[in-house]
């Protein structure tokens, strides 16, 4: 590399890392960071991988998992309701939106668990606040940091973990990945990593720019540790990412690009245990029919291609996809051909190790609360199931109390 690496180049490179080289927004809520430490706490670490897929904006659950046998659904949505003749029927009562044939096929194979009516007490309709609740797993927001970050805090008590044990694919670090001691890096894309690493001069300069260690507990020290974790992860990934080409076809959209990159990661980085990514556009207040169809088309195609990729690699039994949105939509359509912010909605667990089918009661359209579906399953029940049965963690410690488990996993 030329020794004329400019300040602009440095910040361009730094911008490829979601944490950047200056103090990012998410650090205001994080205490002193430390080097990621290796798993402890009496439970053996597992070789399972959790992929978290966030549908940002508030996905319309009623038009995703359609209660086509319920007449009230059509009364509430005279224009937006999906006709029974178009629904991809899963049971005698519900079916998928017609844009989701790939997911419907996975459901028929027993690889999709639909957890219905998921929410939390006293739901909040603010995007920012509700997403904070979901990502912290704390409706009262009394628990600091994110639920995944807290899990790795617990797993980080006896020694350093691999720097790529958990990763985010995002230009802005999700709060779910923030921890007190665990520093989980985020990257805009794998392409960015591959394009800027491999040059020892560039890596050395990026490390030197951090300067001497700042005082423990200071904001500068937190930034240094976070950047170091990202650079360590980049150095390791750069040696592993080459030599793999996905065999499935993925769309050139956020879901296609996201699942293609995650497949690449899982194929080449056996140390990675959690990958987090999100795709937006689900805030469908107006002209919902067309935009929601496009989003669900891309989601269904992306996740079904990913599942096929995992099966071809022989990794499908060890990979679980958890899909959530910060809230559902109102039960009734609005005057703009859309739906407004609601409350409860479905979650999905997808993979070869799920107990496929419907979990929880059907949406009760006769017993609404201010136009919203009432929740019957707390989202922390799903997190607890994932933490205890899939991630080798301790949900009671991570979530601050004991929650029920959803019988949706074979393990």
ZIQUIPE-V874339 format. One record per residue. N is the residue number from 1. D_FIRST is the distance of its C-alpha to the first C-alpha in Angstrom with 2 decimals. Layout:
N D_FIRST
N D_FIRST
This chain:
1 0.00
2 3.78
3 6.43
4 8.36
5 8.06
6 11.69
7 14.60
8 15.25
9 11.95
10 12.78
11 16.24
12 15.43
13 13.66
14 16.61
15 18.97
16 18.10
17 19.78
18 23.43
19 23.85
20 21.26
21 20.28
22 23.68
23 27.12
24 27.95
25 31.51
26 32.32
27 31.87
28 35.12
29 37.12
30 35.23
31 36.32
32 34.26
33 31.56
34 31.08
35 28.94
36 30.19
37 32.96
38 34.49
39 37.60
40 41.02
41 44.45
42 46.63
43 45.27
44 43.22
45 39.82
46 39.89
47 37.47
48 38.33
49 35.90
50 36.88
51 35.42
52 36.54
53 36.83
54 37.86
55 39.82
56 39.30
57 42.11
58 45.17
59 45.87
60 49.41
61 50.67
62 54.03
63 52.53
64 50.10
65 52.71
66 55.75
67 59.24
68 60.84
69 64.21
70 64.72
71 66.64
72 65.52
73 61.96
74 63.18
75 65.42
76 62.55
77 60.24
78 62.39
79 59.48
80 56.42
81 57.99
82 56.85
83 59.88
84 61.16
85 61.00
86 57.22
87 56.34
88 54.71
89 57.40
90 56.52
91 59.95
92 63.28
93 62.08
94 58.34
95 55.67
96 52.15
97 51.27
98 51.42
99 47.69
100 46.97
101 48.13
102 45.20
103 45.97
104 49.67
105 49.13
106 47.31
107 50.20
108 52.70
109 50.84
110 51.24
111 47.55
112 47.88
113 49.64
114 50.65
115 51.45
116 53.74
117 54.60
118 51.78
119 51.60
120 52.57
121 55.46
122 55.83
123 53.02
124 50.92
125 50.18
126 47.29
127 43.93
128 42.17
129 44.88
130 45.56
131 41.90
132 41.73
133 44.85
134 43.49
135 40.13
136 41.75
137 44.73
138 46.99
139 49.40
140 50.39
141 46.74
142 47.94
143 45.27
144 41.97
145 38.62
146 38.25
147 40.17
148 37.19
149 35.64
150 39.03
151 39.23
152 36.02
153 37.30
154 40.25
155 38.17
156 36.02
157 38.72
158 38.36
159 34.76
160 31.21
161 30.77
162 27.83
163 25.23
164 25.60
165 29.41
166 29.67
167 27.37
168 27.88
169 26.63
170 27.13
171 25.77
172 28.36
173 29.28
174 32.81
175 35.29
176 36.31
177 33.17
178 33.63
179 35.05
180 36.24
181 34.18
182 32.25
183 28.88
184 28.13
185 24.81
186 24.73
187 22.13
188 22.55
189 21.87
190 20.48
191 18.49
192 16.57
193 15.90
194 14.79
195 12.47
196 10.50
197 10.83
198 9.91
199 6.46
200 8.20
201 6.37
202 7.04
203 10.36
204 11.26
205 10.98
206 12.98
207 15.45
208 15.81
209 16.62
210 19.65
211 21.21
212 24.21
213 26.48
214 28.81
215 32.53
216 33.65
217 35.09
218 33.32
219 31.56
220 28.36
221 28.59
222 29.06
223 25.88
224 23.95
225 25.49
226 24.94
227 21.21
228 21.00
229 22.95
230 20.67
231 17.49
232 19.57
233 20.69
234 17.31
235 16.19
236 19.45
237 19.63
238 16.31
239 18.01
240 21.22
241 20.84
242 20.01
243 23.03
244 25.48
245 26.92
246 29.79
247 33.01
248 34.81
249 34.57
250 33.50
251 34.08
252 31.54
253 32.88
254 32.17
255 34.23
256 32.95
257 29.29
258 30.03
259 32.03
260 29.67
261 26.77
262 29.18
263 30.37
264 26.83
265 26.44
266 29.84
267 29.34
268 26.19
269 26.55
270 29.96
271 29.58
272 29.62
273 33.10
274 32.92
275 31.07
276 32.12
277 31.76
278 33.91
279 34.98
280 37.06
281 39.74
282 42.78
283 44.51
284 46.98
285 49.54
286 50.27
287 50.32
288 49.35
289 50.54
290 47.84
291 44.84
292 45.93
293 46.49
294 42.96
295 41.47
296 43.65
297 42.91
298 39.17
299 39.70
300 42.14
301 40.06
302 36.88
303 38.60
304 40.70
305 37.75
306 36.04
307 39.24
308 39.48
309 35.89
310 36.75
311 39.92
312 38.18
313 35.85
314 38.90
315 37.62
316 39.99
317 42.44
318 39.79
319 38.33
320 40.19
321 39.44
322 41.05
323 41.55
324 42.90
325 43.35
326 44.29
327 47.77
328 49.87
329 51.66
330 55.27
331 57.81
332 59.03
333 57.36
334 57.20
335 58.39
336 54.94
337 54.62
338 52.45
339 52.83
340 52.24
341 50.81
342 52.76
343 52.72
344 52.89
345 51.11
346 49.99
347 47.12
348 45.90
349 44.99
350 43.66
351 43.14
352 45.07
353 46.20
354 47.95
355 51.67
356 51.69
357 54.15
358 55.32
359 55.31
360 57.39
361 60.12
362 59.92
363 59.29
364 62.61
365 63.12
366 66.60
367 65.48
368 62.79
369 61.85
370 61.51
371 60.41
372 57.83
373 57.84
374 58.63
375 56.31
376 57.79
377 54.76
378 52.59
379 48.88
380 48.58
381 50.79
382 48.05
383 45.39
384 47.71
385 48.18
386 44.45
387 43.76
388 46.64
389 46.86
390 43.28
391 40.84
392 42.85
393 43.26
394 46.22
395 46.98
396 49.69
397 47.31
398 44.47
399 46.85
400 49.24
401 52.27
402 53.50
403 53.31
404 54.87
405 52.96
406 52.90
407 53.95
408 51.19
409 49.26
410 50.46
411 48.93
